[in-house]
């Protein structure tokens, strides 16, 4: 592994990349997870690697939705754990919500590894090791849930998931909140609230937003509720795509400061 | 490894993904190469996973430029070999051009592995194992060239490279042709001709174009030469970005057929 100098213009991206490569060695993520991470990198580039207004809106709606849920569950996969394990544990405590490990490339060893990792990050309870096939209408690997996990939830937060899981969860009546840097993905379209942002930036902002609402006035809570009620995921996704279009429109091949990577 | 059914709507993409994961196991590519592949996937999505007119233009200009070169060299890295090894060997024979293996994550074993792989795909000569530090003004791993390789070339074809290598090659007076799905990348901007397309689609088209020019009339060759002389990479990159903007503009979150992944 190379030593990345802090002065490197792409320092954060490179450190994250190194973190992901190490997560493969630690059996937290699979090789396919690296490809998925690369896709995320590309989408992040074309929105300028910043949390934009569409994400802020989705985070606001997510915060109050998770707070109001009677049984919220955060479904964690390998990439989510590797990228934001500590932040997800903190989020689960603030809401509070159950943490459950669910994998597409499912293996008991990886489930255990990720559960252990989340516990090492301070989680007191992590579901997933006791999973059974409880979710109908979806192929094998996504049909699992802990009896106390997503199957029992009213609101499921699935950072970095794929369209099939979001769809299956919707089909059994769950409210689904996701994080997806690709506003065109099936997950993004299927979910009730899609945070189009980098998970490493979005989770701390979501935690912050929940803290803010919790310490705010009754009136602020009412306003937050009204905002979530009127929230249109489709409008926000459209805004995200328009934002990307705007960003790309600024590209000028003569000016290298508009380039990326 | 899962068995991917041919009926799967994303069959080709999934097969390629599997190929890349296997290439890691075979030591052809490194983990970071999987992340790079993921970025490519995302850019390919937002241009509809089809070879577009901007790529056709770049391929046309590349074909005649490679044919007219006095010493053309194709610089192959792990991802290029894994994705289009066979096609690159065929291209090298048609031009004809030298094939040289150059790696950023350089190791003698990987160099040998990739050389062997290209030979197994029919290459009679592959440079790279005898590389020395011959290229100035660039950090360590990119300073290597075989004495008969890119250092001696007038035109270097670098499918799937990064901005630093393109820049270093330009600095020592080489004409640089690249393939990059990201039209905003430094490689894309730095190169003389950038084919904004998926390497698996672009290389066969490039080979085809060379064959066509070779079997064409004198007048057709003249026209091809004139086209390459007037070619503006910046205009073509702008077209690519505009094409992506157009594609994104068609996105409608109510219609799932405009979604991807």
Interface residues (C-beta under 8 A of the other chain):
Chain A: X17 X20 X21 X24 X31 X32 X34 X35 X36 X37 X38 X39 X40 X41 X42 X43 X45 X46 X162 X163 X182 X183 X184 X185 X186 X187 X188 X189 X233 X234 X237 X238 X241 X244 X245 X248 X249 X251 X253 X254 X256 X258 X259 X260 X261
Chain B: X17 X20 X21 X24 X31 X32 X34 X35 X36 X37 X38 X39 X40 X41 X42 X43 X45 X46 X162 X163 X182 X183 X184 X185 X186 X187 X188 X189 X233 X234 X237 X238 X241 X244 X245 X248 X249 X251 X253 X254 X256 X258 X259 X260 X261
